[in-house]
Amino acid sequence: MTDIQFNFAFQSVNNENMDEKKRYLSASGYNLHGSSYSINIPSGGVVSSGYRGSNEFILTDDTPKSTKEQIKELPHLIKKKANNIFRKKMLYKRLPILTWLPKYSAQDAVGDAIAGVTVGLTVIPQALAYAGIANLPAAYGLYGSFLGCFIYIFLGSCKDVPMGPTAIASLLTFQAAQGSVEKAILLCFLSGCIELLMGFFGLGFLIDFVSGPVSSGFTSAVALIILSSQVRDIFGIKASGSTFVQMWSSIIENIHGIRISDTILGLSCIIILLLMRLLPNIKLGPKNDDEKSIVQKVINKTLWLIGTSRNAIIVIIGGAISAYFYNNNEQDMFKIIGDIPAGLPSFKLPPFSIPDVVNSTTGEIIEEGLGFTGMISEIGSGLIVIPLIALLENIAICKAFANGRSIDATQELIAIGTANIANSFVQGYPGTGALSRGAVNNASGVRTPMGSLYTGILVILSLLFFTPYFFYIPKAALGGIIISAVIFMVEVRVVKPMWRSKKTDLVPGLAAFIACLVLPLEIGIMVGIGINVLFILYHASRPKIHMEKVITPNKGVKYLLLTPDRCLIFPSVDYVRNLINKHGLKTQVPLVIDCTHIYGADFTAAKVVETLVKDFNARKQPLLFFNLKPSVVGVFEGVSLDYKLYYDFEALEKAIEELNLLASTNSLSPTVNSIATAESA
């Protein structure tokens, strides 16, 4: 045997100098690795002109290696991998700042500064409000809004992503940490570690298992839960609960304690914010910007700035109104967020345990603390769900403003993972990129990730100089900011196109929506994903099989040609076997399985096909396989399957005629090891 190495792409091989004599290739000569075919061709052997396979073949002389040989090569492979990591190309890929910083210009700096400050005016009130969703003191929202921004400048691959707390991450933090500051900070650290590990191991593909309908159902349910959590601040009442049903049960129980002043302020803030949201859409003058006067341009830009900074404006006005009443002996007029510690948070390790709460006078333990394992146990599945949802949110921003550029999910995992680890050292809770802030960033004309520098600086300045004024901010105003933002997260608009395109997609989406409202979010999204996977498995287990009645051109022998439309895997093989047996018994003619679309198989499929071949041999009915991929041949070889395989249609029909003749004389016998690749004579 001589090994011939050559690379080519083909649908059918045409060779004018092909030997006209039949050649047979041993099935053991086929080894498939991805789309790479290793074929050992005998001396003087040829490939059939009728061979029909994948559109891209790479033929090499690779031979299977033993386990010992593979173990011996392991150090070499590790060294090769390590060398790849420290290549210049990889360094530039994992530190994106090296790509854009050398080309940074004055125009980029101006665009980033404007965008960074604009986003900063959005981040500060949102951070204060989102801390309330997580049931944490308002200061912790600001603590998680500056250091991550600086980290993302170096590691982030998308210019539009502003790192910080988000509504969804805050709600998940609330359900996992239950208002415990220590658990929230530890959750931030561990989530970052998991995201970083996922990035190193290239697990960004996991978000592909969250389909569009499930994502829409989850996001819509989260929006309603967040909205419900803020109703208590709008009404100024006490309410508890972590799920939609629990929250509304508590709100109804405590509705008698509604405060008129908070309610009026909260509802007014919502109405004003929704109206201000329309301001950026107002355009004065001609549609073409070049034809507008300077006055029109200034007015349009002012309206855009007011609309974009609406959250900050509402906080300032609401705080001013609250301060007026508070300083005029009306301290009970509105519920306010209260004291926020001035200055930056201390840089220290995240808490890995919660100490006992002890009475300083008696020394009695009022509340027992928790060790590391106890904290992990109480955080539970939030450790897995939060990193996945954080990636989902981040990738949503990247996709929204990609403009045709490819998205590196692995790099985004590394960036948000490192940012969360850093945030945990300054007492932040889990965060990621928020789509609403990403839209503001993009609309503000951000040029590079350097825009996050100005956002982070603005948050630091607010912590250093403005915390005394945050004391007066009414909770109702923050509740209004959140509600006016999350109502647009309810994705009602996707229902109609989904119904038109594929109605069954509504089932996992609706299941995720209902489950997330009734159950904890991590369980709810798993329910949606689980139902989606069941749909996929059912679809995979019921392949369509095209049936065609054919007559050979020479002797007019009738046979049945069956063509499955997908691979053979364990959920589908029994269904396919029963269907083939049914048609075989019904027609009692030779049966050919066209394997053109069977690009993969597993051990279960091989065993079932073995049984199928025995069934046909038992009733002396010919069963032949046509155009089987070498990868599938390798799987069938593993169970020592005896079957007839052809790659040339003329040879196939000739074999059918010969087998039919043998059957008619009652002399058909199973051929042992008859995997033949018949070439046209």
Legacy VTK file of the C-alpha trace (Angstrom):
# vtk DataFile Version 3.0
C-alpha trace
ASCII
DATASET POLYDATA
POINTS 681 float
0.000 0.000 0.000
1.389 3.403 -0.892
-0.026 6.502 0.768
-0.751 9.343 -1.642
-1.304 12.812 -0.098
-3.204 15.416 -2.079
-5.677 18.249 -1.374
-8.684 19.043 -3.510
-12.387 20.029 -3.415
-14.886 18.196 -5.557
-18.452 16.989 -6.009
-17.552 14.204 -8.416
-14.045 13.292 -9.489
-13.407 13.175 -13.208
-10.208 11.557 -14.368
-9.711 11.062 -18.093
-6.888 8.569 -17.558
-8.888 6.436 -15.140
-8.361 2.720 -15.442
-11.510 1.109 -16.823
-11.144 -1.989 -14.673
-13.085 -2.128 -11.382
-11.091 -1.262 -8.287
-12.157 -1.941 -4.730
-11.266 0.202 -1.757
-11.132 -1.366 1.661
-13.470 0.308 4.174
-10.622 0.342 6.656
-8.933 2.876 4.390
-11.422 5.599 5.313
-10.800 7.774 8.359
-12.715 11.048 8.761
-11.659 13.869 11.075
-14.017 16.836 10.622
-13.862 17.482 6.894
-10.403 15.893 6.467
-10.379 12.531 4.709
-7.464 10.143 5.005
-7.683 7.569 2.245
-5.028 4.903 1.785
-5.119 4.156 -1.925
-3.634 0.885 -3.178
-0.914 1.046 -5.769
-2.598 1.556 -9.108
-5.916 2.202 -7.345
-8.350 4.818 -8.535
-11.192 6.816 -7.110
-14.541 6.303 -8.793
-15.767 9.031 -11.090
-19.180 8.492 -9.559
-18.056 9.293 -6.022
-20.334 11.895 -4.496
-19.390 13.284 -1.139
-18.820 16.518 0.728
-18.075 19.619 -1.304
-14.748 20.041 0.458
-12.262 17.198 0.884
-8.755 17.415 2.254
-6.946 14.137 1.652
-3.934 13.468 3.853
-1.771 10.512 4.753
-2.677 10.649 8.485
-2.937 7.211 10.052
-4.731 6.435 13.332
-2.475 6.747 16.363
-2.541 4.556 19.441
-3.370 5.912 22.885
0.304 5.559 23.910
1.442 7.622 20.939
-1.153 10.279 21.709
-0.009 10.476 25.365
3.618 10.817 24.235
2.641 13.723 21.989
0.783 15.512 24.813
3.777 17.588 26.062
4.461 18.682 22.475
0.831 19.739 22.015
0.838 21.677 25.311
4.048 23.436 24.286
2.560 24.259 20.899
-0.583 25.653 22.572
1.540 27.745 24.942
3.559 29.124 22.022
0.318 30.079 20.272
-0.863 31.954 23.379
2.223 34.169 23.426
2.232 34.944 19.731
1.887 38.596 18.683
-1.385 37.860 16.909
-2.880 36.293 20.044
-1.591 39.145 22.210
-3.329 41.701 19.989
-6.487 39.600 20.026
-6.616 39.331 23.828
-5.561 42.957 24.404
-7.701 44.855 21.861
-6.355 48.206 23.094
-3.086 47.405 21.256
-5.031 47.472 17.978
-6.841 50.810 18.278
-4.623 52.875 20.611
-1.757 53.477 18.119
-4.321 54.929 15.690
-6.073 57.063 18.347
-6.690 60.618 17.125
-7.909 63.958 18.496
-11.308 63.385 16.837
-11.558 60.037 18.637
-10.749 61.726 21.954
-13.483 64.352 21.482
-16.087 61.762 20.470
-15.188 59.495 23.396
-15.253 62.386 25.900
-18.746 63.513 24.833
-20.089 59.949 24.825
-18.408 59.060 28.138
-19.856 62.072 29.977
-23.303 61.493 28.474
-23.283 57.839 29.544
-21.990 58.888 32.968
-25.063 61.097 33.441
-27.151 57.988 32.722
-25.077 55.565 34.804
-25.183 57.494 38.102
-28.985 57.595 38.568
-29.319 54.062 37.154
-26.682 52.708 39.540
-28.501 54.248 42.514
-31.788 52.780 41.296
-30.470 49.322 40.367
-28.962 48.890 43.841
-32.544 49.112 45.083
-33.544 46.235 42.777
-30.726 44.156 44.300
-32.039 45.210 47.750
-28.635 46.717 48.594
-27.708 50.199 49.883
-27.567 52.734 47.021
-23.812 53.267 47.387
-23.075 49.718 46.167
-24.550 50.534 42.768
-21.941 53.289 42.368
-19.149 51.075 43.705
-19.711 48.653 40.808
-19.763 51.386 38.155
-16.210 52.728 37.802
-13.387 50.158 38.103
-15.010 47.754 35.618
-15.173 50.645 33.113
-11.393 51.103 33.337
-10.731 47.352 32.934
-12.973 47.147 29.867
-10.872 49.807 28.091
-7.967 47.334 27.917
-9.830 44.059 27.357
-13.141 45.005 25.720
-13.673 44.346 22.028
-16.830 46.483 21.573
-16.691 50.275 21.810
-20.386 50.574 22.741
-20.354 48.446 25.914
-20.528 50.476 29.173
-19.735 48.165 32.111
-21.820 48.483 35.272
-24.924 47.241 37.087
-27.920 46.300 34.942
-31.574 45.704 35.771
-31.416 41.961 35.006
-28.109 41.396 36.854
-29.476 43.335 39.844
-32.613 41.193 40.001
-30.582 37.982 39.739
-28.279 39.292 42.479
-31.317 39.952 44.686
-32.633 36.413 44.184
-29.194 34.882 44.852
-27.911 37.120 47.687
-31.268 38.059 49.269
-30.067 41.538 50.213
-26.828 40.404 51.889
-23.969 42.772 50.994
-21.323 40.117 51.708
-23.018 37.525 49.493
-23.482 40.064 46.692
-19.783 41.010 46.705
-18.678 37.356 46.839
-21.127 36.612 44.012
-19.452 39.350 41.961
-16.016 37.796 42.535
-17.071 34.213 41.808
-19.148 35.217 38.757
-16.089 37.005 37.397
-13.918 33.927 37.994
-16.442 31.685 36.210
-16.725 34.123 33.282
-12.931 34.277 33.043
-12.646 30.467 33.038
-15.389 30.223 30.427
-13.389 32.652 28.311
-10.141 30.676 28.695
-11.888 27.433 27.734
-13.828 29.013 24.861
-17.289 28.335 26.322
-18.924 31.392 24.815
-20.903 29.041 22.561
-23.101 28.116 25.571
-25.310 31.141 24.913
-26.262 29.502 21.605
-28.448 27.154 23.680
-30.613 30.124 24.694
-32.835 30.557 21.636
-34.474 33.815 20.581
-37.955 32.860 21.889
-36.564 31.738 25.275
-34.475 34.909 25.547
-37.530 37.049 24.740
-39.690 35.200 27.283
-36.997 35.530 29.958
-36.376 39.236 29.282
-40.103 40.043 29.292
-40.650 38.204 32.582
-37.651 39.977 34.144
-39.054 43.341 33.042
-42.386 42.631 34.756
-40.664 41.408 37.941
-38.458 44.527 38.078
-41.484 46.732 37.451
-43.334 44.956 40.276
-40.385 45.411 42.645
-40.556 49.178 42.102
-44.304 49.509 42.679
-43.612 49.501 46.432
-41.370 52.582 46.063
-43.915 54.336 43.849
-46.663 53.750 46.425
-44.316 54.214 49.386
-45.309 50.912 50.983
-43.427 47.951 52.423
-43.479 44.799 50.302
-41.328 41.695 49.977
-40.929 38.645 47.745
-38.509 37.503 45.061
-40.913 36.249 42.374
-43.678 38.068 40.492
-46.447 36.252 42.371
-44.844 36.807 45.797
-44.293 40.514 45.125
-47.878 41.208 44.065
-49.263 39.171 46.966
-47.212 41.352 49.345
-48.217 44.586 47.540
-51.916 43.718 47.809
-51.533 42.892 51.504
-49.865 46.255 52.240
-51.769 48.486 49.792
-53.614 50.107 52.711
-50.364 51.893 53.660
-50.113 53.789 50.339
-48.533 57.262 50.600
-50.140 59.923 48.408
-47.057 62.171 48.119
-44.773 59.339 46.967
-47.410 58.054 44.561
-47.955 61.461 42.927
-44.197 62.048 42.611
-43.528 58.550 41.251
-46.310 58.622 38.647
-45.340 62.158 37.605
-41.724 61.032 37.089
-42.870 58.107 34.893
-45.062 60.348 32.705
-42.376 63.035 32.353
-39.680 60.467 31.547
-41.807 58.829 28.852
-42.469 62.242 27.287
-38.788 63.234 27.502
-37.921 59.962 25.783
-39.574 61.374 22.637
-37.451 64.543 22.552
-34.473 63.043 20.616
-36.918 62.098 17.827
-37.965 65.732 17.290
-36.040 67.194 14.365
-36.400 70.783 13.197
-35.657 71.852 9.634
-34.951 69.840 6.460
-34.089 66.144 6.603
-30.631 66.776 5.156
-28.338 68.021 7.957
-26.317 70.145 5.538
-29.405 72.221 4.712
-30.247 73.012 8.360
-29.426 76.392 9.858
-27.126 76.766 12.886
-30.115 77.589 15.128
-31.937 74.421 14.023
-28.855 72.308 14.646
-28.386 73.787 18.144
-32.051 73.235 19.047
-31.988 69.643 17.756
-28.789 68.905 19.679
-30.238 70.461 22.853
-33.417 68.401 22.576
-31.318 65.262 22.059
-29.142 66.063 25.096
-32.175 66.740 27.318
-33.852 63.515 26.190
-30.687 61.477 26.689
-29.968 62.953 30.142
-33.587 62.647 31.307
-32.727 60.317 34.204
-30.172 62.729 35.646
-32.572 65.675 35.200
-35.374 63.829 37.040
-33.017 62.892 39.893
-31.852 66.510 40.256
-35.384 67.943 40.172
-36.769 65.213 42.453
-33.875 65.684 44.887
-34.396 69.457 44.918
-38.120 69.089 45.702
-37.388 66.541 48.426
-34.638 68.731 49.947
-36.995 71.718 50.073
-39.612 69.824 52.078
-37.007 68.045 54.229
-35.369 71.312 55.261
-38.761 72.887 56.049
-39.712 70.385 58.743
-41.483 68.031 56.305
-39.045 65.150 56.671
-41.808 62.591 56.179
-43.077 64.021 52.872
-41.109 61.510 50.733
-39.179 58.331 51.383
-35.546 59.105 50.536
-32.496 56.895 49.952
-30.688 58.382 52.970
-26.993 58.542 53.806
-24.390 57.426 51.272
-20.821 57.189 52.597
-18.663 59.937 51.113
-15.493 58.998 49.259
-14.289 55.955 47.377
-14.752 52.444 48.761
-11.750 50.776 50.364
-9.795 48.359 48.180
-9.859 44.950 49.884
-10.479 41.253 49.310
-14.107 40.193 48.866
-15.621 38.599 52.006
-15.283 34.804 52.048
-17.299 34.463 55.259
-19.878 36.383 57.285
-18.896 36.908 60.947
-21.307 36.353 63.830
-23.406 39.326 64.939
-22.623 39.736 68.641
-24.276 41.932 71.275
-21.498 44.300 72.350
-22.845 44.506 75.901
-23.678 40.909 76.757
-21.481 39.118 74.243
-24.499 37.075 73.147
-24.585 35.907 69.510
-27.594 37.626 67.931
-27.128 36.100 64.456
-24.800 33.287 63.486
-22.360 33.930 60.672
-21.678 31.846 57.587
-18.549 30.162 56.299
-17.483 30.085 52.657
-19.320 26.831 51.885
-22.441 28.117 53.594
-22.397 31.281 51.478
-21.888 29.257 48.292
-24.769 26.966 49.261
-27.135 29.910 49.781
-26.076 31.633 46.557
-26.834 28.364 44.720
-27.408 28.234 40.974
-26.987 32.002 40.675
-23.263 31.256 40.240
-24.004 29.631 36.875
-26.977 31.672 35.667
-25.532 35.154 36.294
-22.385 34.630 34.123
-24.501 33.242 31.265
-27.051 36.061 31.413
-24.245 38.632 31.727
-22.699 37.280 28.521
-26.120 37.255 26.849
-26.644 40.948 27.688
-23.148 41.881 26.579
-23.371 40.036 23.268
-26.773 41.661 22.619
-25.056 45.078 22.678
-22.200 43.871 20.469
-24.656 42.453 17.912
-26.841 45.567 17.966
-23.947 47.859 16.969
-21.603 45.419 15.186
-22.218 46.876 11.688
-21.109 43.621 10.082
-18.067 43.069 12.302
-17.497 39.651 13.849
-18.123 39.271 17.595
-15.606 37.525 19.834
-17.684 35.997 22.658
-14.533 34.543 24.242
-12.901 37.971 24.522
-16.098 39.474 25.955
-16.161 36.760 28.611
-12.557 37.554 29.534
-13.332 41.288 29.666
-16.500 41.143 31.808
-15.000 38.390 33.976
-11.910 40.461 34.780
-14.081 43.557 35.320
-16.311 41.737 37.818
-13.312 40.341 39.708
-11.902 43.881 39.955
-15.303 45.288 41.031
-15.507 42.780 43.881
-12.349 44.343 45.391
-14.173 47.702 45.633
-17.413 46.184 47.030
-19.328 46.085 43.739
-21.956 43.496 42.847
-22.218 41.636 39.479
-22.553 43.791 36.392
-22.201 43.713 32.631
-23.046 45.916 29.644
-26.555 47.403 29.592
-28.329 47.722 26.228
-29.973 51.049 27.180
-26.608 52.608 28.077
-25.054 51.007 24.995
-27.661 52.759 22.825
-26.862 56.098 24.510
-23.147 55.450 23.997
-23.603 54.693 20.314
-25.933 57.652 19.725
-23.450 59.963 21.495
-20.814 59.136 18.886
-18.415 56.956 20.877
-15.342 56.068 18.822
-13.417 53.564 20.986
-13.707 51.842 24.395
-11.838 54.890 25.813
-15.267 56.474 26.335
-15.561 54.301 29.456
-12.693 56.305 31.001
-14.828 59.450 31.240
-17.820 57.483 32.539
-15.704 55.978 35.312
-14.183 59.376 36.214
-17.670 60.925 36.459
-18.789 58.163 38.865
-15.657 58.706 40.994
-16.324 62.473 41.119
-19.905 61.821 42.222
-18.657 59.589 45.062
-16.096 62.175 46.144
-18.193 65.338 45.994
-21.913 64.726 45.487
-22.878 62.010 47.994
-24.289 64.563 50.508
-26.824 65.618 47.866
-27.783 62.016 47.042
-29.244 61.859 50.571
-32.368 63.745 49.393
-33.153 61.665 46.279
-36.707 60.239 46.651
-37.093 56.491 46.216
-40.237 57.179 44.177
-38.141 59.101 41.599
-35.693 56.197 41.286
-38.630 53.794 40.975
-40.038 55.949 38.185
-36.677 55.876 36.358
-36.576 52.063 36.482
-40.208 51.534 35.475
-39.971 53.953 32.522
-36.921 51.995 31.300
-38.015 48.369 31.823
-41.486 48.632 30.257
-39.717 48.680 26.890
-37.988 45.406 27.743
-41.319 43.544 27.478
-40.913 42.096 23.977
-44.521 42.044 22.809
-43.468 43.012 19.282
-41.803 39.624 18.648
-45.013 37.619 19.156
-46.638 38.516 15.833
-43.638 37.719 13.562
-42.971 34.563 15.585
-46.575 33.455 15.080
-46.277 34.087 11.339
-42.929 32.339 10.879
-43.169 29.311 13.196
-45.958 28.976 15.747
-44.244 26.227 17.757
-41.472 28.696 18.716
-44.028 30.416 20.930
-44.198 27.334 23.188
-40.671 27.530 24.729
-40.904 31.336 24.802
-44.240 31.295 26.624
-43.027 28.511 28.948
-39.930 30.549 29.886
-42.081 33.648 30.434
-44.572 31.923 32.761
-41.911 29.875 34.585
-39.790 32.974 35.258
-42.820 34.780 36.707
-43.819 31.940 39.020
-40.445 30.330 39.852
-36.988 31.750 40.611
-35.406 33.143 37.440
-32.627 30.545 37.170
-35.207 27.739 37.241
-37.497 29.599 34.841
-34.867 30.027 32.136
-33.821 26.385 32.530
-37.452 25.367 31.946
-37.473 27.377 28.708
-34.134 25.942 27.551
-35.253 22.410 28.491
-38.457 22.655 26.441
-36.488 24.107 23.538
-34.037 21.186 23.675
-36.970 18.737 23.736
-38.309 20.329 20.540
-34.877 19.994 18.928
-34.548 16.345 20.006
-38.039 15.535 18.746
-37.190 17.157 15.416
-33.930 15.166 15.298
-35.764 11.936 16.171
-38.238 12.272 13.312
-36.204 12.737 10.130
-38.044 13.085 6.857
-37.431 10.214 4.461
-37.977 10.730 0.752
-39.290 7.588 -0.971
-38.871 6.986 -4.686
-39.842 3.939 -6.748
-37.155 3.305 -9.370
-36.673 0.838 -12.238
-33.207 -0.189 -13.463
-32.680 0.839 -17.118
-31.222 -2.466 -18.381
-33.406 -5.275 -16.990
-36.261 -3.240 -15.575
-35.848 -4.445 -11.965
-37.979 -2.444 -9.541
-36.398 -1.181 -6.340
-37.164 1.366 -3.636
-34.853 4.334 -3.027
-35.133 5.881 0.457
-33.279 9.119 1.265
-33.148 10.272 4.934
-32.622 14.035 5.224
-30.284 14.106 8.251
-27.780 12.230 10.388
-28.501 9.005 12.257
-28.324 9.475 16.024
-29.847 7.499 18.870
-33.228 9.333 19.138
-34.051 8.726 15.474
-32.684 5.270 14.607
-35.613 3.170 15.847
-38.036 5.411 13.986
-35.957 5.115 10.783
-35.583 1.340 11.207
-39.346 0.819 11.640
-40.094 3.011 8.647
-37.589 1.186 6.418
-38.845 -2.223 7.580
-42.424 -1.142 6.949
-41.706 -0.131 3.351
-39.509 -3.188 2.822
-42.268 -5.593 3.951
-44.863 -3.714 1.948
-42.985 -3.686 -1.370
-40.813 -6.862 -1.150
-38.369 -5.355 -3.661
-34.675 -4.503 -3.265
-34.265 -1.442 -1.060
-31.515 1.198 -1.359
-30.755 3.744 1.355
-29.244 6.891 -0.162
-26.917 8.177 2.597
-25.935 11.446 0.894
-27.429 13.538 3.732
-26.315 11.245 6.565
-23.259 13.176 7.680
-22.940 11.546 11.097
-23.929 8.498 13.150
-23.350 7.075 16.616
-22.886 3.648 18.224
-26.631 3.174 18.822
-27.309 3.910 15.165
-24.680 1.352 14.105
-26.248 -1.357 16.292
-29.750 -0.616 14.978
-28.512 -0.654 11.359
-26.876 -4.015 12.128
-30.281 -5.330 13.266
-31.895 -3.846 10.163
-29.420 -5.628 7.886
-30.151 -8.912 9.718
-33.900 -8.348 9.279
-33.516 -7.965 5.515
-31.095 -10.893 5.249
-33.538 -13.070 7.193
-36.265 -12.528 4.618
-33.724 -12.654 1.740
-34.555 -9.122 0.599
-31.599 -7.108 -0.763
-30.638 -4.002 1.256
-27.925 -1.753 -0.137
-26.324 1.510 0.996
-25.334 4.271 -1.372
-22.875 7.155 -0.929
-22.104 6.627 2.755
-19.698 9.206 4.216
-16.323 7.794 5.362
-16.997 9.111 8.891
-20.130 6.978 9.094
-18.277 4.005 7.576
-15.846 4.268 10.493
-18.725 4.137 13.001
-20.263 1.106 11.289
-16.870 -0.630 11.203
-16.745 -0.381 15.001
-19.566 -2.928 15.336
-18.206 -5.175 12.554
-21.258 -4.485 10.414
-21.632 -6.559 7.224
-23.409 -4.553 4.553
-23.201 -3.641 0.883
-22.025 -0.140 0.052
-21.746 1.529 -3.368
-20.571 4.933 -4.566
-21.368 4.582 -8.269
-25.004 4.627 -9.358
-24.505 2.460 -12.452
-22.660 -0.155 -10.402
-25.406 0.034 -7.779
-28.148 -0.718 -10.297
-26.071 -3.482 -11.852
-25.676 -5.045 -8.389
-29.440 -4.797 -7.812
-30.068 -6.680 -11.065
-27.549 -9.392 -10.099
-28.975 -9.731 -6.572
-32.486 -9.918 -7.986
-31.374 -12.705 -10.316
-29.805 -14.573 -7.379
-32.952 -14.085 -5.296
-35.132 -15.415 -8.089
-33.058 -18.630 -8.153
-33.294 -18.820 -4.330
-29.516 -18.624 -3.935
-29.095 -15.315 -2.124
-26.574 -15.560 0.709
-25.212 -12.791 2.968
-21.830 -11.573 1.901
-19.295 -11.468 4.716
-17.255 -8.281 4.882
-18.811 -7.145 1.607
-18.285 -3.437 1.985
-17.562 -2.811 -1.660
-16.938 0.430 -3.445
-17.926 -0.543 -6.937
-16.376 1.417 -9.749
-18.043 1.795 -13.133
-16.618 -0.614 -15.639
LINES 1 682
681 0 1 2 3 4 5 6 7 8 9 10 11 12 13 14 15 16 17 18 19 20 21 22 23 24 25 26 27 28 29 30 31 32 33 34 35 36 37 38 39 40 41 42 43 44 45 46 47 48 49 50 51 52 53 54 55 56 57 58 59 60 61 62 63 64 65 66 67 68 69 70 71 72 73 74 75 76 77 78 79 80 81 82 83 84 85 86 87 88 89 90 91 92 93 94 95 96 97 98 99 100 101 102 103 104 105 106 107 108 109 110 111 112 113 114 115 116 117 118 119 120 121 122 123 124 125 126 127 128 129 130 131 132 133 134 135 136 137 138 139 140 141 142 143 144 145 146 147 148 149 150 151 152 153 154 155 156 157 158 159 160 161 162 163 164 165 166 167 168 169 170 171 172 173 174 175 176 177 178 179 180 181 182 183 184 185 186 187 188 189 190 191 192 193 194 195 196 197 198 199 200 201 202 203 204 205 206 207 208 209 210 211 212 213 214 215 216 217 218 219 220 221 222 223 224 225 226 227 228 229 230 231 232 233 234 235 236 237 238 239 240 241 242 243 244 245 246 247 248 249 250 251 252 253 254 255 256 257 258 259 260 261 262 263 264 265 266 267 268 269 270 271 272 273 274 275 276 277 278 279 280 281 282 283 284 285 286 287 288 289 290 291 292 293 294 295 296 297 298 299 300 301 302 303 304 305 306 307 308 309 310 311 312 313 314 315 316 317 318 319 320 321 322 323 324 325 326 327 328 329 330 331 332 333 334 335 336 337 338 339 340 341 342 343 344 345 346 347 348 349 350 351 352 353 354 355 356 357 358 359 360 361 362 363 364 365 366 367 368 369 370 371 372 373 374 375 376 377 378 379 380 381 382 383 384 385 386 387 388 389 390 391 392 393 394 395 396 397 398 399 400 401 402 403 404 405 406 407 408 409 410 411 412 413 414 415 416 417 418 419 420 421 422 423 424 425 426 427 428 429 430 431 432 433 434 435 436 437 438 439 440 441 442 443 444 445 446 447 448 449 450 451 452 453 454 455 456 457 458 459 460 461 462 463 464 465 466 467 468 469 470 471 472 473 474 475 476 477 478 479 480 481 482 483 484 485 486 487 488 489 490 491 492 493 494 495 496 497 498 499 500 501 502 503 504 505 506 507 508 509 510 511 512 513 514 515 516 517 518 519 520 521 522 523 524 525 526 527 528 529 530 531 532 533 534 535 536 537 538 539 540 541 542 543 544 545 546 547 548 549 550 551 552 553 554 555 556 557 558 559 560 561 562 563 564 565 566 567 568 569 570 571 572 573 574 575 576 577 578 579 580 581 582 583 584 585 586 587 588 589 590 591 592 593 594 595 596 597 598 599 600 601 602 603 604 605 606 607 608 609 610 611 612 613 614 615 616 617 618 619 620 621 622 623 624 625 626 627 628 629 630 631 632 633 634 635 636 637 638 639 640 641 642 643 644 645 646 647 648 649 650 651 652 653 654 655 656 657 658 659 660 661 662 663 664 665 666 667 668 669 670 671 672 673 674 675 676 677 678 679 680
